[in-house]
Amino acid sequence: MNDTATDALEALERLEIRAGTVIRAEAFPEAHRPAYKLWVDFGPQVGVLTSSARITDLYDPEGLVGRQVLGATNLPPRRIGPFVSECLVMGFNTGDGVALAAPDRPVANGERLY
């Protein structure tokens, strides 16, 4: 493996991507771009983290509660207006909006993606 590939692999290994369940979701009218405020339960080791997610094109808040998602849980918190985003919920840009990334079957909250 070359140095660039090794560096990229090491960077990916440092990023903690974990499964979590959305326990609360609400509109975020103060955001500059349409977004939701999410509270995601990442299990007993990590706890509940907040996230600002620009996923309004494909989801509504009621449909998000109970949904499992993948999130990067070890990034520094980021203030977005009056809200602090503590994790980054992962998704794919589909052209119609962002589709959430999630396990294809239920896993325990907090399980790490390897």
MMTF fields as JSON, N, C-alpha, C and O atoms, coordinates in Angstrom:
{
  "mmtfVersion": "1.0.0",
  "mmtfProducer": "UNKNOWN",
  "numBonds": 455,
  "numAtoms": 456,
  "numGroups": 114,
  "numChains": 1,
  "numModels": 1,
  "chainsPerModel": [1],
  "groupsPerChain": [114],
  "chainIdList": ["A"],
  "bondAtomList": [4, 2, 8, 6, 12, 10, 16, 14, 20, 18, 24, 22, 28, 26, 32, 30, 36, 34, 40, 38, 44, 42, 48, 46, 52, 50, 56, 54, 60, 58, 64, 62, 68, 66, 72, 70, 76, 74, 80, 78, 84, 82, 88, 86, 92, 90, 96, 94, 100, 98, 104, 102, 108, 106, 112, 110, 116, 114, 120, 118, 124, 122, 128, 126, 132, 130, 136, 134, 140, 138, 144, 142, 148, 146, 152, 150, 156, 154, 160, 158, 164, 162, 168, 166, 172, 170, 176, 174, 180, 178, 184, 182, 188, 186, 192, 190, 196, 194, 200, 198, 204, 202, 208, 206, 212, 210, 216, 214, 220, 218, 224, 222, 228, 226, 232, 230, 236, 234, 240, 238, 244, 242, 248, 246, 252, 250, 256, 254, 260, 258, 264, 262, 268, 266, 272, 270, 276, 274, 280, 278, 284, 282, 288, 286, 292, 290, 296, 294, 300, 298, 304, 302, 308, 306, 312, 310, 316, 314, 320, 318, 324, 322, 328, 326, 332, 330, 336, 334, 340, 338, 344, 342, 348, 346, 352, 350, 356, 354, 360, 358, 364, 362, 368, 366, 372, 370, 376, 374, 380, 378, 384, 382, 388, 386, 392, 390, 396, 394, 400, 398, 404, 402, 408, 406, 412, 410, 416, 414, 420, 418, 424, 422, 428, 426, 432, 430, 436, 434, 440, 438, 444, 442, 448, 446, 452, 450],
  "bondOrderList": [1, 1, 1, 1, 1, 1, 1, 1, 1, 1, 1, 1, 1, 1, 1, 1, 1, 1, 1, 1, 1, 1, 1, 1, 1, 1, 1, 1, 1, 1, 1, 1, 1, 1, 1, 1, 1, 1, 1, 1, 1, 1, 1, 1, 1, 1, 1, 1, 1, 1, 1, 1, 1, 1, 1, 1, 1, 1, 1, 1, 1, 1, 1, 1, 1, 1, 1, 1, 1, 1, 1, 1, 1, 1, 1, 1, 1, 1, 1, 1, 1, 1, 1, 1, 1, 1, 1, 1, 1, 1, 1, 1, 1, 1, 1, 1, 1, 1, 1, 1, 1, 1, 1, 1, 1, 1, 1, 1, 1, 1, 1, 1, 1],
  "groupList": [{"groupName": "MET", "atomNameList": ["N", "CA", "C", "O"], "elementList": ["N", "C", "C", "O"], "formalChargeList": [0, 0, 0, 0], "bondAtomList": [1, 0, 2, 1, 3, 2], "bondOrderList": [1, 1, 2], "singleLetterCode": "M", "chemCompType": "L-PEPTIDE LINKING"}, {"groupName": "ASN", "atomNameList": ["N", "CA", "C", "O"], "elementList": ["N", "C", "C", "O"], "formalChargeList": [0, 0, 0, 0], "bondAtomList": [1, 0, 2, 1, 3, 2], "bondOrderList": [1, 1, 2], "singleLetterCode": "N", "chemCompType": "L-PEPTIDE LINKING"}, {"groupName": "ASP", "atomNameList": ["N", "CA", "C", "O"], "elementList": ["N", "C", "C", "O"], "formalChargeList": [0, 0, 0, 0], "bondAtomList": [1, 0, 2, 1, 3, 2], "bondOrderList": [1, 1, 2], "singleLetterCode": "D", "chemCompType": "L-PEPTIDE LINKING"}, {"groupName": "THR", "atomNameList": ["N", "CA", "C", "O"], "elementList": ["N", "C", "C", "O"], "formalChargeList": [0, 0, 0, 0], "bondAtomList": [1, 0, 2, 1, 3, 2], "bondOrderList": [1, 1, 2], "singleLetterCode": "T", "chemCompType": "L-PEPTIDE LINKING"}, {"groupName": "ALA", "atomNameList": ["N", "CA", "C", "O"], "elementList": ["N", "C", "C", "O"], "formalChargeList": [0, 0, 0, 0], "bondAtomList": [1, 0, 2, 1, 3, 2], "bondOrderList": [1, 1, 2], "singleLetterCode": "A", "chemCompType": "L-PEPTIDE LINKING"}, {"groupName": "LEU", "atomNameList": ["N", "CA", "C", "O"], "elementList": ["N", "C", "C", "O"], "formalChargeList": [0, 0, 0, 0], "bondAtomList": [1, 0, 2, 1, 3, 2], "bondOrderList": [1, 1, 2], "singleLetterCode": "L", "chemCompType": "L-PEPTIDE LINKING"}, {"groupName": "GLU", "atomNameList": ["N", "CA", "C", "O"], "elementList": ["N", "C", "C", "O"], "formalChargeList": [0, 0, 0, 0], "bondAtomList": [1, 0, 2, 1, 3, 2], "bondOrderList": [1, 1, 2], "singleLetterCode": "E", "chemCompType": "L-PEPTIDE LINKING"}, {"groupName": "ARG", "atomNameList": ["N", "CA", "C", "O"], "elementList": ["N", "C", "C", "O"], "formalChargeList": [0, 0, 0, 0], "bondAtomList": [1, 0, 2, 1, 3, 2], "bondOrderList": [1, 1, 2], "singleLetterCode": "R", "chemCompType": "L-PEPTIDE LINKING"}, {"groupName": "ILE", "atomNameList": ["N", "CA", "C", "O"], "elementList": ["N", "C", "C", "O"], "formalChargeList": [0, 0, 0, 0], "bondAtomList": [1, 0, 2, 1, 3, 2], "bondOrderList": [1, 1, 2], "singleLetterCode": "I", "chemCompType": "L-PEPTIDE LINKING"}, {"groupName": "GLY", "atomNameList": ["N", "CA", "C", "O"], "elementList": ["N", "C", "C", "O"], "formalChargeList": [0, 0, 0, 0], "bondAtomList": [1, 0, 2, 1, 3, 2], "bondOrderList": [1, 1, 2], "singleLetterCode": "G", "chemCompType": "PEPTIDE LINKING"}, {"groupName": "VAL", "atomNameList": ["N", "CA", "C", "O"], "elementList": ["N", "C", "C", "O"], "formalChargeList": [0, 0, 0, 0], "bondAtomList": [1, 0, 2, 1, 3, 2], "bondOrderList": [1, 1, 2], "singleLetterCode": "V", "chemCompType": "L-PEPTIDE LINKING"}, {"groupName": "PHE", "atomNameList": ["N", "CA", "C", "O"], "elementList": ["N", "C", "C", "O"], "formalChargeList": [0, 0, 0, 0], "bondAtomList": [1, 0, 2, 1, 3, 2], "bondOrderList": [1, 1, 2], "singleLetterCode": "F", "chemCompType": "L-PEPTIDE LINKING"}, {"groupName": "PRO", "atomNameList": ["N", "CA", "C", "O"], "elementList": ["N", "C", "C", "O"], "formalChargeList": [0, 0, 0, 0], "bondAtomList": [1, 0, 2, 1, 3, 2], "bondOrderList": [1, 1, 2], "singleLetterCode": "P", "chemCompType": "L-PEPTIDE LINKING"}, {"groupName": "HIS", "atomNameList": ["N", "CA", "C", "O"], "elementList": ["N", "C", "C", "O"], "formalChargeList": [0, 0, 0, 0], "bondAtomList": [1, 0, 2, 1, 3, 2], "bondOrderList": [1, 1, 2], "singleLetterCode": "H", "chemCompType": "L-PEPTIDE LINKING"}, {"groupName": "TYR", "atomNameList": ["N", "CA", "C", "O"], "elementList": ["N", "C", "C", "O"], "formalChargeList": [0, 0, 0, 0], "bondAtomList": [1, 0, 2, 1, 3, 2], "bondOrderList": [1, 1, 2], "singleLetterCode": "Y", "chemCompType": "L-PEPTIDE LINKING"}, {"groupName": "LYS", "atomNameList": ["N", "CA", "C", "O"], "elementList": ["N", "C", "C", "O"], "formalChargeList": [0, 0, 0, 0], "bondAtomList": [1, 0, 2, 1, 3, 2], "bondOrderList": [1, 1, 2], "singleLetterCode": "K", "chemCompType": "L-PEPTIDE LINKING"}, {"groupName": "TRP", "atomNameList": ["N", "CA", "C", "O"], "elementList": ["N", "C", "C", "O"], "formalChargeList": [0, 0, 0, 0], "bondAtomList": [1, 0, 2, 1, 3, 2], "bondOrderList": [1, 1, 2], "singleLetterCode": "W", "chemCompType": "L-PEPTIDE LINKING"}, {"groupName": "GLN", "atomNameList": ["N", "CA", "C", "O"], "elementList": ["N", "C", "C", "O"], "formalChargeList": [0, 0, 0, 0], "bondAtomList": [1, 0, 2, 1, 3, 2], "bondOrderList": [1, 1, 2], "singleLetterCode": "Q", "chemCompType": "L-PEPTIDE LINKING"}, {"groupName": "SER", "atomNameList": ["N", "CA", "C", "O"], "elementList": ["N", "C", "C", "O"], "formalChargeList": [0, 0, 0, 0], "bondAtomList": [1, 0, 2, 1, 3, 2], "bondOrderList": [1, 1, 2], "singleLetterCode": "S", "chemCompType": "L-PEPTIDE LINKING"}, {"groupName": "CYS", "atomNameList": ["N", "CA", "C", "O"], "elementList": ["N", "C", "C", "O"], "formalChargeList": [0, 0, 0, 0], "bondAtomList": [1, 0, 2, 1, 3, 2], "bondOrderList": [1, 1, 2], "singleLetterCode": "C", "chemCompType": "L-PEPTIDE LINKING"}],
  "groupTypeList": [0, 1, 2, 3, 4, 3, 2, 4, 5, 6, 4, 5, 6, 7, 5, 6, 8, 7, 4, 9, 3, 10, 8, 7, 4, 6, 4, 11, 12, 6, 4, 13, 7, 12, 4, 14, 15, 5, 16, 10, 2, 11, 9, 12, 17, 10, 9, 10, 5, 3, 18, 18, 4, 7, 8, 3, 2, 5, 14, 2, 12, 6, 9, 5, 10, 9, 7, 17, 10, 5, 9, 4, 3, 1, 5, 12, 12, 7, 7, 8, 9, 12, 11, 10, 18, 6, 19, 5, 10, 0, 9, 11, 1, 3, 9, 2, 9, 10, 4, 5, 4, 4, 12, 2, 7, 12, 10, 4, 1, 9, 6, 7, 5, 14],
  "groupIdList": [1, 2, 3, 4, 5, 6, 7, 8, 9, 10, 11, 12, 13, 14, 15, 16, 17, 18, 19, 20, 21, 22, 23, 24, 25, 26, 27, 28, 29, 30, 31, 32, 33, 34, 35, 36, 37, 38, 39, 40, 41, 42, 43, 44, 45, 46, 47, 48, 49, 50, 51, 52, 53, 54, 55, 56, 57, 58, 59, 60, 61, 62, 63, 64, 65, 66, 67, 68, 69, 70, 71, 72, 73, 74, 75, 76, 77, 78, 79, 80, 81, 82, 83, 84, 85, 86, 87, 88, 89, 90, 91, 92, 93, 94, 95, 96, 97, 98, 99, 100, 101, 102, 103, 104, 105, 106, 107, 108, 109, 110, 111, 112, 113, 114],
  "secStructList": [7, 7, 2, 2, 2, 2, 2, 2, 2, 2, 2, 2, 2, 2, 1, 7, 3, 3, 3, 3, 3, 3, 3, 3, 3, 3, 3, 7, 6, 6, 1, 1, 1, 7, 7, 3, 3, 3, 3, 3, 3, 7, 2, 2, 2, 2, 7, 3, 3, 3, 3, 3, 3, 7, 7, 6, 6, 6, 7, 7, 2, 2, 2, 2, 6, 6, 7, 3, 3, 3, 3, 3, 7, 1, 1, 7, 7, 3, 3, 3, 6, 6, 3, 3, 3, 7, 1, 3, 3, 7, 3, 3, 3, 7, 1, 1, 1, 3, 3, 3, 7, 7, 7, 1, 1, 7, 7, 7, 6, 6, 7, 5, 7, 7],
  "xCoordList": [0.862, 0.0, 0.905, 1.885, 0.578, 1.407, 1.075, 0.085, 1.91, 1.744, 0.403, -0.201, -0.068, -1.354, -2.493, -3.381, -2.474, -3.517, -3.439, -4.471, -2.245, -2.065, -2.597, -3.288, -2.282, -2.776, -4.302, -4.933, -4.89, -6.354, -6.991, -8.003, -6.422, -6.946, -6.841, -7.772, -5.729, -5.563, -6.57, -7.114, -6.823, -7.811, -9.203, -9.956, -9.554, -10.855, -10.989, -12.058, -9.928, -9.957, -10.153, -10.747, -9.664, -9.852, -11.283, -11.732, -12.004, -13.384, -14.295, -14.31, -15.046, -15.972, -17.349, -18.069, -17.699, -19.02, -19.813, -19.438, -20.914, -21.694, -23.165, -23.656, -23.847, -25.29, -26.0, -25.59, -27.059, -27.877, -29.323, -29.627, -30.212, -31.639, -32.109, -31.847, -32.808, -33.365, -34.477, -35.434, -34.346, -35.366, -36.208, -37.268, -35.74, -36.484, -36.035, -34.855, -36.969, -36.67, -37.641, -38.837, -37.107, -37.973, -37.399, -36.214, -38.248, -37.823, -36.761, -36.725, -35.908, -34.84, -34.977, -34.188, -35.986, -36.264, -35.147, -35.077, -34.275, -33.19, -32.023, -31.163, -31.974, -30.876, -30.929, -32.008, -29.765, -29.697, -30.266, -30.859, -30.089, -30.662, -31.642, -31.444, -32.677, -33.662, -32.987, -32.184, -33.326, -32.706, -33.629, -34.609, -33.289, -33.954, -32.935, -31.741, -33.427, -32.647, -32.964, -34.13, -31.919, -32.097, -31.427, -30.387, -32.033, -31.433, -31.308, -32.304, -30.067, -29.793, -29.181, -28.191, -29.782, -29.292, -28.242, -28.552, -26.982, -25.88, -25.486, -24.346, -26.413, -26.171, -25.466, -25.09, -25.286, -24.78, -23.353, -23.028, -22.499, -21.117, -21.008, -20.161, -21.849, -21.768, -22.876, -22.637, -24.083, -25.218, -25.999, -25.861, -26.818, -27.639, -26.861, -26.417, -26.703, -26.024, -26.994, -27.929, -26.761, -27.592, -26.92, -25.698, -27.746, -27.232, -28.176, -29.396, -27.605, -28.373, -28.245, -27.135, -29.367, -29.326, -30.161, -31.342, -29.539, -30.242, -30.852, -30.371, -31.917, -32.571, -34.065, -34.859, -34.433, -35.851, -36.525, -37.753, -35.759, -36.378, -37.009, -38.015, -36.425, -36.89, -37.544, -38.108, -37.477, -37.975, -38.796, -38.618, -39.702, -40.39, -40.03, -39.67, -40.122, -39.68, -40.358, -39.696, -41.646, -42.37, -41.842, -41.767, -41.481, -40.979, -39.552, -39.094, -38.852, -37.468, -37.354, -36.412, -38.309, -38.251, -38.352, -39.271, -37.403, -37.35, -36.476, -36.221, -36.015, -35.187, -33.73, -33.198, -33.091, -31.661, -30.886, -31.266, -29.784, -28.925, -27.474, -27.175, -26.583, -25.155, -24.696, -25.115, -23.832, -23.332, -21.887, -21.447, -21.142, -19.774, -19.893, -20.413, -19.397, -19.651, -18.458, -18.596, -17.295, -16.124, -15.573, -14.382, -16.433, -16.039, -16.272, -17.105, -15.554, -15.807, -17.214, -17.717, -17.856, -19.181, -19.102, -18.076, -20.21, -20.262, -21.534, -22.632, -21.387, -22.535, -23.14, -22.457, -24.435, -25.183, -26.31, -27.338, -26.122, -27.082, -27.178, -26.156, -28.393, -28.566, -28.419, -28.634, -28.058, -28.045, -26.619, -25.85, -26.266, -24.948, -25.123, -25.841, -24.456, -24.471, -23.275, -22.127, -23.554, -22.508, -22.052, -21.045, -22.783, -22.406, -22.84, -23.626, -22.313, -22.649, -23.398, -22.819, -24.691, -25.498, -25.109, -25.009, -24.89, -24.369, -25.496, -26.566, -25.232, -26.208, -25.585, -24.4, -26.406, -25.989, -26.828, -28.048, -26.19, -26.92, -27.468, -26.71, -28.788, -29.427, -29.807, -30.26, -29.627, -30.132, -31.518, -31.883, -32.294, -33.61, -33.544, -34.528, -32.394, -32.204, -31.22, -30.665, -31.013, -30.074, -30.819, -31.782, -30.352, -30.892, -29.991, -28.774, -30.58, -29.812, -29.12, -29.666, -27.912, -27.188, -27.589, -27.665, -27.844, -28.306, -27.931, -27.725, -27.84, -27.624, -28.787, -29.912, -28.523, -29.612, -30.47, -31.479, -30.069, -30.893, -30.565, -29.493, -31.437, -31.214, -29.916, -29.601, -29.182, -27.986, -28.106, -28.9, -27.328, -27.372, -26.882, -25.898, -27.577, -27.124, -25.706, -25.389, -24.858, -23.48, -22.518, -21.304, -23.037, -22.149, -21.36, -21.898, -20.088, -19.18, -19.074, -19.016, -19.049, -18.841, -17.343, -16.514, -17.018, -15.608, -15.443, -14.336],
  "yCoordList": [-1.173, 0.0, 1.231, 1.282, 2.227, 3.431, 4.367, 4.165, 5.395, 6.309, 7.036, 7.256, 7.41, 8.111, 7.201, 7.63, 5.964, 5.005, 4.71, 4.605, 4.576, 4.33, 5.501, 5.299, 6.724, 7.917, 7.971, 8.293, 7.657, 7.685, 6.626, 6.895, 5.442, 4.377, 4.758, 4.517, 5.343, 5.778, 6.862, 6.858, 7.792, 8.848, 8.241, 8.661, 7.267, 6.612, 5.847, 5.853, 5.193, 4.45, 5.382, 4.977, 6.619, 7.583, 8.095, 8.505, 8.077, 8.544, 7.47, 6.341, 7.81, 6.849, 7.012, 7.969, 6.068, 6.043, 4.969, 3.797, 5.384, 4.476, 4.49, 5.444, 3.407, 3.305, 3.967, 3.827, 4.68, 5.296, 5.36, 5.17, 5.629, 5.741, 7.156, 7.695, 7.752, 9.095, 8.99, 8.237, 9.747, 9.719, 10.994, 11.037, 12.015, 13.27, 14.002, 13.979, 14.644, 15.414, 16.586, 16.438, 17.746, 18.92, 19.873, 19.817, 20.738, 21.734, 22.642, 22.839, 23.184, 24.084, 25.379, 25.632, 26.206, 27.399, 28.443, 29.283, 28.41, 29.394, 29.071, 29.925, 27.862, 27.466, 28.271, 28.632, 28.547, 29.305, 28.505, 29.079, 27.184, 26.296, 25.371, 25.075, 24.912, 24.038, 22.838, 22.14, 22.614, 21.538, 21.107, 21.779, 19.972, 19.496, 19.422, 19.227, 19.58, 19.278, 17.833, 17.453, 17.027, 15.619, 15.332, 15.904, 14.445, 13.882, 12.39, 11.705, 11.895, 10.515, 9.761, 10.199, 8.622, 7.772, 6.819, 5.927, 7.021, 6.174, 5.164, 4.699, 4.818, 3.772, 4.266, 5.435, 3.367, 3.771, 4.313, 5.146, 3.881, 4.375, 5.802, 6.56, 6.183, 7.508, 8.423, 9.604, 7.891, 8.675, 9.3, 8.905, 10.277, 10.99, 12.212, 13.034, 12.319, 13.465, 14.191, 13.595, 15.485, 16.307, 16.472, 16.39, 16.705, 16.927, 17.849, 17.746, 18.736, 19.524, 18.808, 18.594, 18.44, 17.641, 18.283, 18.574, 18.499, 19.06, 17.93, 17.586, 17.369, 16.202, 16.462, 15.525, 17.729, 18.101, 17.726, 17.649, 17.493, 17.166, 15.773, 15.556, 14.834, 13.451, 12.942, 11.848, 13.721, 13.24, 14.317, 15.511, 13.867, 14.785, 14.366, 13.21, 15.277, 14.96, 13.726, 12.916, 13.576, 12.444, 11.111, 10.136, 11.065, 9.835, 9.493, 8.377, 10.436, 10.184, 9.497, 8.742, 9.754, 9.178, 7.659, 7.122, 6.979, 5.522, 4.964, 3.76, 5.809, 5.366, 5.249, 6.134, 4.141, 4.009, 4.747, 4.75, 5.379, 6.143, 5.83, 5.219, 6.259, 6.225, 7.646, 8.577, 7.808, 9.138, 9.106, 8.161, 10.148, 10.327, 10.975, 12.082, 10.26, 10.686, 11.318, 11.778, 11.356, 11.91, 13.166, 13.459, 13.896, 15.187, 16.277, 16.108, 17.392, 18.479, 19.045, 19.096, 19.47, 20.098, 21.339, 22.016, 21.613, 22.775, 23.562, 23.006, 24.844, 25.697, 26.115, 26.634, 25.877, 26.286, 27.163, 26.661, 28.46, 29.39, 29.125, 29.065, 28.964, 28.743, 27.281, 26.96, 26.397, 24.957, 24.421, 24.873, 23.47, 22.836, 21.436, 20.602, 21.198, 19.896, 19.109, 19.52, 17.961, 17.172, 15.971, 15.342, 15.656, 14.541, 14.883, 15.803, 14.128, 14.312, 13.084, 12.004, 13.245, 12.154, 11.991, 12.97, 10.744, 10.444, 10.228, 9.726, 10.617, 10.421, 10.557, 10.859, 10.327, 10.383, 11.423, 11.46, 12.265, 13.224, 12.492, 11.97, 12.457, 11.709, 12.578, 12.063, 13.879, 14.793, 15.301, 16.422, 14.485, 14.877, 15.292, 15.778, 15.1, 15.385, 14.388, 13.551, 14.485, 13.604, 12.389, 12.52, 11.199, 9.936, 9.476, 9.384, 9.192, 8.788, 7.448, 6.544, 7.334, 6.063, 5.336, 5.942, 4.046, 3.273, 1.811, 1.357, 1.058, -0.384, -1.019, -0.521, -2.116, -2.756, -3.662, -4.196, -3.839, -4.538, -3.938, -3.354, -4.06, -3.423, -3.9, -5.089, -2.955, -3.249, -2.46, -1.524, -2.83, -2.128, -0.693, -0.438, 0.235, 1.622, 1.69, 1.073, 2.438, 2.593, 1.667, 1.85, 0.657, -0.243, 0.571, 1.452, 0.258, 1.003, 0.351, -0.873, 1.175, 0.713, 0.47, 1.323, -0.692, -1.025, -1.323, -1.625],
  "zCoordList": [0.0, 0.0, 0.0, 0.744, -0.836, -0.877, 0.284, 0.987, 0.48, 1.616, 1.59, 2.64, 0.403, 0.304, 0.743, 1.48, 0.302, 0.69, 2.182, 2.846, 2.709, 4.142, 4.955, 5.954, 4.538, 5.229, 5.2, 6.207, 4.054, 3.933, 4.828, 5.474, 4.874, 5.718, 7.193, 7.962, 7.59, 8.981, 9.343, 10.447, 8.421, 8.675, 8.838, 9.717, 8.012, 8.104, 9.415, 10.026, 9.852, 11.111, 12.313, 13.312, 12.227, 13.321, 13.4, 14.47, 12.285, 12.248, 12.824, 12.335, 13.848, 14.452, 13.821, 14.106, 12.966, 12.347, 13.078, 13.077, 13.704, 14.544, 14.136, 13.532, 14.483, 14.275, 15.45, 16.602, 15.138, 16.176, 15.728, 14.55, 16.672, 16.378, 16.676, 17.751, 15.713, 15.907, 16.95, 16.771, 18.038, 19.087, 19.098, 19.722, 18.416, 18.332, 17.068, 16.718, 16.396, 15.19, 15.116, 15.365, 14.772, 14.635, 13.602, 13.273, 13.104, 12.134, 12.75, 13.964, 11.905, 12.339, 11.536, 10.626, 11.874, 11.067, 11.094, 10.197, 12.101, 12.189, 11.259, 11.039, 10.709, 9.822, 8.525, 8.056, 7.953, 6.697, 5.527, 4.614, 5.549, 4.538, 5.251, 6.43, 4.586, 5.246, 5.911, 5.292, 7.175, 7.944, 9.073, 9.395, 9.662, 10.871, 11.996, 11.764, 13.216, 14.411, 14.762, 14.863, 14.95, 15.304, 16.641, 16.966, 17.401, 18.608, 18.325, 18.095, 18.344, 17.942, 19.117, 19.702, 19.455, 20.535, 19.981, 19.191, 20.41, 19.984, 21.047, 21.064, 21.934, 22.916, 24.162, 24.25, 25.134, 26.448, 26.443, 27.289, 25.54, 25.533, 25.026, 25.499, 24.071, 23.448, 23.95, 24.201, 24.099, 24.559, 23.418, 22.261, 23.76, 22.783, 22.302, 23.104, 20.986, 20.381, 19.467, 18.931, 19.296, 18.418, 17.058, 16.933, 16.049, 14.708, 13.942, 14.064, 13.162, 12.201, 10.863, 10.376, 10.273, 9.055, 7.952, 8.143, 6.804, 5.647, 4.827, 3.747, 5.369, 4.762, 4.533, 4.458, 4.423, 4.358, 3.047, 2.992, 1.996, 0.703, 0.688, 0.013, 1.425, 1.36, 2.644, 2.654, 3.728, 5.016, 5.712, 5.472, 6.582, 7.481, 8.908, 9.135, 9.863, 11.224, 11.822, 12.471, 11.615, 12.204, 11.677, 12.424, 10.406, 9.807, 10.191, 9.948, 10.783, 11.185, 12.539, 12.777, 13.421, 14.766, 14.676, 14.056, 15.297, 15.267, 14.16, 14.127, 13.257, 12.129, 12.568, 13.238, 12.178, 12.428, 11.357, 10.186, 11.775, 10.889, 11.224, 12.25, 10.344, 10.626, 10.882, 10.195, 11.875, 12.188, 12.626, 13.281, 12.262, 12.741, 14.118, 14.256, 15.141, 16.516, 17.214, 18.347, 16.581, 17.266, 16.592, 16.695, 15.91, 15.338, 16.375, 17.265, 16.277, 17.232, 17.052, 15.929, 18.141, 18.021, 17.128, 17.059, 16.454, 15.556, 15.844, 15.821, 16.114, 16.361, 15.03, 14.147, 14.911, 13.718, 14.229, 14.685, 14.154, 14.744, 16.231, 16.915, 16.746, 18.179, 18.606, 19.774, 17.685, 17.928, 17.82, 16.972, 18.666, 18.585, 18.003, 18.554, 16.886, 16.233, 16.751, 16.579, 17.395, 18.038, 17.215, 17.538, 16.163, 15.295, 13.873, 13.648, 12.935, 11.529, 11.049, 10.934, 10.767, 10.228, 8.76, 8.021, 8.351, 7.019, 6.012, 6.353, 4.769, 3.713, 2.342, 2.201, 1.339, -0.058, -0.791, -0.628, -1.593, -2.413, -3.625, -4.441, -3.738, -4.823, -6.016, -7.039, -5.895, -6.915, -6.543, -6.899, -5.828, -5.325, -3.859, -3.302, -3.242, -1.827, -1.24, -1.952, 0.055, 0.735, 1.28, 2.036, 0.881, 1.39, 2.533, 2.37, 3.669, 4.838, 4.631, 3.998, 5.173, 5.198, 6.475, 7.544, 6.363, 7.512, 7.334, 6.209, 8.448, 8.324, 7.573, 7.632, 6.868, 6.125, 6.999, 6.54, 8.268, 9.259, 10.617, 10.776, 11.588, 12.891, 13.551, 13.546, 14.11, 14.911, 16.202, 16.291, 17.193, 18.477, 18.309, 17.615, 18.951, 18.936, 19.474, 20.491, 18.79, 19.201, 18.494, 18.591, 17.771, 17.032, 16.014, 15.343, 15.92, 15.038, 13.667, 13.551, 12.641, 11.275, 11.075, 11.393, 10.551, 10.262, 8.802, 8.355]
}
